[in-house]
């Protein structure tokens, strides 16, 4: 059985949302850097993927309870990577 960190799925969703309105680099390196920075600032929440119903419920609870923390972590990570992209792209 696979175990996943649902916070990773939520952060992926937030990154997609915020990057659509941002002029930062969208390469795989930069997106992965953003994801790592944000996830390191947030608590891990693991679930068993065979529990699909539980995953959906926990996902919704996490979004409501940690929305501000999630938003801040992702936006801050985007700013950090935008200012210092490892891919060599400098959008500023």
Order of alpha helices (4+ residues) and beta strands (2+ residues): beta-alpha-alpha-beta-alpha-alpha
